[in-house]
């Protein structure tokens, strides 16, 4: 994987919007620092499982 979702800037989101849809679809984890959510914990810096 490339850099974590936590480090994405606005320009990254604009360029990779389709990849972002895949990453955030049916989130199971959340970063405890920035509160971004993702399906796979590997996309986040400090993931915690959403219960």
Backbone as CSV, one residue per row, in Angstrom:
resi,resn,N_x,N_y,N_z,CA_x,CA_y,CA_z,C_x,C_y,C_z
1,UNK,0.823,-1.186,0.000,0.000,0.000,0.000,0.869,1.252,0.000
2,UNK,0.321,2.297,-0.549,1.015,3.577,-0.565,0.875,4.232,0.810
3,UNK,0.949,5.559,0.856,0.823,6.234,2.146,-0.567,6.016,2.738
4,UNK,-0.646,6.132,4.038,-1.912,5.875,4.714,-2.934,6.959,4.368
5,UNK,-4.184,6.600,4.485,-5.284,7.524,4.229,-5.163,8.753,5.129
6,UNK,-4.620,8.573,6.295,-4.447,9.669,7.259,-3.570,10.791,6.706
7,UNK,-2.682,10.470,5.812,-1.745,11.455,5.272,-2.184,12.027,3.922
8,UNK,-3.305,11.574,3.391,-3.798,12.089,2.112,-4.138,13.567,2.231
9,UNK,-3.741,14.322,1.231,-4.077,15.745,1.123,-5.265,15.882,0.179
10,UNK,-5.822,17.062,0.090,-6.972,17.307,-0.787,-6.646,16.917,-2.230
11,UNK,-5.447,17.231,-2.702,-5.079,16.896,-4.087,-5.015,15.382,-4.294
12,UNK,-4.605,14.626,-3.277,-4.579,13.159,-3.374,-5.995,12.613,-3.527
13,UNK,-6.910,13.176,-2.763,-8.305,12.741,-2.812,-8.889,13.014,-4.193
14,UNK,-8.637,14.196,-4.727,-9.155,14.560,-6.050,-8.613,13.646,-7.139
15,UNK,-7.340,13.294,-7.066,-6.705,12.461,-8.093,-7.085,10.990,-7.976
16,UNK,-7.409,10.534,-6.779,-7.623,9.106,-6.552,-8.998,8.814,-5.957
17,UNK,-10.009,9.541,-6.411,-11.340,9.414,-5.825,-11.894,7.990,-5.956
18,UNK,-11.624,7.299,-7.056,-12.138,5.931,-7.215,-11.469,4.967,-6.237
19,UNK,-10.184,5.145,-6.007,-9.492,4.318,-5.021,-10.036,4.613,-3.618
20,UNK,-10.322,5.870,-3.361,-10.872,6.262,-2.061,-12.210,5.572,-1.798
21,UNK,-13.066,5.486,-2.818,-14.348,4.788,-2.661,-14.120,3.355,-2.204
22,UNK,-13.134,2.699,-2.777,-12.817,1.315,-2.397,-12.318,1.238,-0.943
23,UNK,-11.474,2.166,-0.570,-10.877,2.158,0.774,-11.917,2.371,1.869
24,UNK,-12.860,3.268,1.636,-13.816,3.619,2.692,-15.135,2.839,2.631
25,UNK,-15.283,1.970,1.651,-16.503,1.178,1.522,-16.622,0.207,2.703
26,UNK,-17.739,0.241,3.378,-18.011,-0.624,4.529,-16.864,-0.580,5.550
27,UNK,-16.619,0.574,6.143,-15.486,0.716,7.071,-15.598,-0.201,8.293
28,UNK,-14.463,-0.761,8.669,-14.372,-1.616,9.857,-13.376,-1.062,10.862
29,UNK,-12.567,-0.076,10.441,-11.536,0.504,11.302,-11.585,2.024,11.221
30,UNK,-11.123,2.667,12.304,-11.055,4.112,12.375,-9.698,4.502,12.951
31,UNK,-9.119,5.582,12.463,-7.858,6.070,13.017,-8.166,6.812,14.313
32,UNK,-7.470,6.451,15.376,-7.750,7.114,16.655,-7.146,8.513,16.743
33,UNK,-6.339,8.923,15.754,-5.801,10.290,15.727,-6.685,11.248,14.918
34,UNK,-7.033,10.867,13.685,-7.743,11.800,12.800,-9.188,11.405,12.520
35,UNK,-9.627,10.244,12.992,-11.003,9.757,12.852,-11.396,9.385,11.428
36,UNK,-10.433,9.212,10.543,-10.759,8.711,9.208,-11.068,7.225,9.323
37,UNK,-11.910,6.732,8.431,-12.341,5.341,8.495,-11.972,4.609,7.213
38,UNK,-11.747,3.298,7.333,-11.381,2.477,6.184,-11.822,1.040,6.416
39,UNK,-11.908,0.301,5.313,-12.287,-1.104,5.376,-11.149,-1.966,5.934
40,UNK,-9.919,-1.599,5.616,-8.740,-2.380,6.007,-7.856,-1.527,6.913
41,UNK,-7.388,-2.075,8.016,-6.577,-1.295,8.966,-5.248,-0.838,8.378
42,UNK,-4.789,-1.472,7.324,-3.524,-1.086,6.695,-3.560,0.289,6.049
43,UNK,-4.737,0.854,5.868,-4.870,2.176,5.259,-4.794,3.301,6.284
44,UNK,-4.698,2.971,7.575,-4.726,3.972,8.633,-3.467,3.941,9.478
45,UNK,-3.096,5.084,10.077,-1.897,5.176,10.914,-2.060,4.463,12.256
46,UNK,-3.144,4.766,12.943,-3.394,4.207,14.280,-4.808,3.637,14.323
47,UNK,-5.005,2.497,13.655,-6.357,1.953,13.539,-6.878,1.330,14.824
48,UNK,-8.180,1.506,15.021,-8.896,0.782,16.057,-10.131,0.184,15.394
49,UNK,-10.533,-0.978,15.854,-11.665,-1.675,15.250,-12.964,-0.994,15.663
50,UNK,-13.836,-0.788,14.665,-15.168,-0.250,14.929,-16.038,-1.429,15.339
51,UNK,-16.688,-1.302,16.474,-17.516,-2.426,16.960,-18.979,-2.197,16.708
